[in-house]
Amino acid sequence: MDDRQEALEKRNRLIAKIMPQYDMVEDFAVLPVVPLDDFFDGNWDEWSFANRRAGYDIPSLQECYKILAEIRDRPDVQDVLIAIHESPEADEPLDDWIWPDSDTVYVLASFTEDEFVQLTKSLVPDDAYLGTWSCRTGIKPPLAPELRPGHHVFVLWWD
């Protein structure tokens, strides 16, 4: 199997995790979430992450992954989840070149908002704040874990 076919299979497994989440909630403002590694593993599409800023003033896709993985691996972090803004259809050949895209990251952690802003400034987000699930609804995405005691939802967002 060549690298492109392997990456496409990883993308299709990712899409298989995303699509059922749309049916689990009635509010389309609640974005599906996926684990950090699932989003970045095999991802070839620089424009899939913070797509309006990709190629300009944010780090490369792999550097963004490295920074987020370092944050995730801290002892005061429960998880880092990628919220999916839009996803291609896995069985649509015309979409084979598209990876699901994201403009929002949730960091579940026990640090302060100031610490969060400092930890994530190299990602050049348009906003980094202590927030809630889905800015409009506060509804937890179906596959997001329950927060551990003392942990909060921190949000990174790119316009």
C-alpha positions in Angstrom: 0.0 0.0 0.0 1.4 3.4 -0.9 1.6 6.4 1.5 -1.3 8.2 -0.2 -3.6 5.2 0.1 -2.6 4.7 3.7 -3.3 8.3 4.5 -6.7 8.1 2.7 -7.6 5.1 4.8 -6.7 7.0 8.0 -8.8 9.9 6.8 -11.8 7.6 6.2 -11.5 6.1 9.7 -11.5 9.6 11.1 -14.6 10.5 9.0 -16.2 7.3 10.4 -15.7 8.8 13.9 -17.0 12.2 13.0 -20.2 11.5 11.0 -22.2 9.6 13.7 -21.7 12.5 16.1 -23.9 14.7 13.9 -26.8 12.4 14.6 -26.2 12.3 18.4 -27.3 15.9 19.1 -30.0 18.1 17.6 -28.1 21.3 17.7 -25.7 21.8 14.7 -23.7 24.3 16.8 -22.3 21.3 18.7 -19.3 20.3 16.7 -18.0 16.7 16.6 -14.7 16.2 18.4 -11.9 13.8 17.7 -8.7 13.0 19.6 -5.6 15.0 18.7 -3.7 12.1 17.3 -6.6 11.0 15.1 -6.9 14.4 13.4 -3.2 14.8 12.7 -2.2 11.2 11.9 -1.8 10.9 8.1 -3.1 14.5 7.6 -1.6 15.9 4.4 -3.8 18.9 4.2 -2.1 22.1 5.6 -5.5 23.9 5.0 -7.4 21.5 7.3 -6.3 23.3 10.5 -7.0 27.0 11.1 -7.6 27.1 7.3 -8.0 30.9 6.9 -4.6 31.4 8.6 -2.8 28.3 7.2 0.3 29.2 5.2 0.4 32.7 6.6 1.2 33.4 10.3 0.6 30.1 12.1 3.1 27.2 12.3 2.9 24.4 9.9 0.4 21.6 10.4 3.1 19.3 11.9 4.4 22.0 14.2 0.9 22.7 15.4 0.5 19.0 16.2 3.8 19.0 18.1 2.8 22.0 20.2 -0.6 20.6 21.0 0.8 17.2 21.8 3.3 18.8 24.2 0.4 20.6 25.9 -1.7 17.3 26.0 1.2 15.5 27.7 1.4 17.8 30.6 0.2 16.4 34.0 -2.4 19.2 34.4 -4.1 18.4 31.1 -6.8 15.8 30.8 -7.1 15.9 27.0 -6.8 18.0 23.8 -9.7 17.6 21.4 -10.1 18.8 17.9 -13.5 20.2 17.0 -14.5 19.4 13.4 -15.9 22.3 11.5 -16.6 20.5 8.3 -15.9 17.0 6.9 -15.9 15.5 3.4 -17.8 12.4 2.6 -15.6 9.3 2.7 -17.3 7.6 -0.2 -17.2 10.7 -2.5 -14.2 10.3 -4.9 -14.2 14.1 -5.6 -13.5 14.7 -1.9 -10.5 12.4 -1.8 -8.1 15.3 -1.6 -9.9 16.9 1.4 -9.2 16.2 5.1 -11.8 17.2 7.7 -11.2 20.7 8.9 -11.1 22.5 12.2 -10.9 26.0 13.5 -11.4 25.1 17.2 -9.4 23.2 19.8 -10.6 22.3 23.2 -8.0 21.8 26.0 -9.3 20.2 29.1 -7.0 21.3 31.9 -6.6 22.6 35.4 -4.3 25.5 34.7 -5.3 29.2 34.8 -6.5 31.2 31.8 -3.2 33.2 31.8 -1.2 30.0 31.7 -3.3 28.7 28.9 -2.8 31.9 26.8 1.0 31.7 27.4 1.2 28.0 26.5 -0.7 28.5 23.2 0.5 31.8 21.9 3.0 30.2 19.5 -0.1 28.8 17.7 -1.2 32.3 17.0 -5.0 31.8 17.7 -7.4 34.5 17.1 -8.8 33.7 20.6 -7.6 31.7 23.5 -9.9 31.6 26.6 -11.4 29.8 29.4 -14.8 28.9 28.0 -17.3 26.1 27.6 -18.3 23.6 25.0 -19.8 25.1 21.9 -19.7 28.9 22.4 -23.4 29.2 21.5 -24.9 26.3 23.4 -22.5 25.1 26.1 -23.6 21.5 25.1 -20.8 19.0 25.6 -20.0 17.1 22.3 -21.2 13.5 22.6 -17.7 11.9 22.5 -16.1 14.4 24.8 -15.2 13.0 28.3 -16.6 14.3 31.5 -14.3 16.9 33.0 -12.1 15.7 35.9 -12.6 17.7 39.2 -10.7 21.0 39.0 -10.5 20.9 35.2 -12.0 23.4 32.8 -12.7 23.7 29.1 -10.2 26.0 27.4 -10.8 27.1 23.8 -8.5 27.9 21.0 -10.1 29.5 17.9 -9.0 30.8 14.6 -11.2 32.9 12.3 
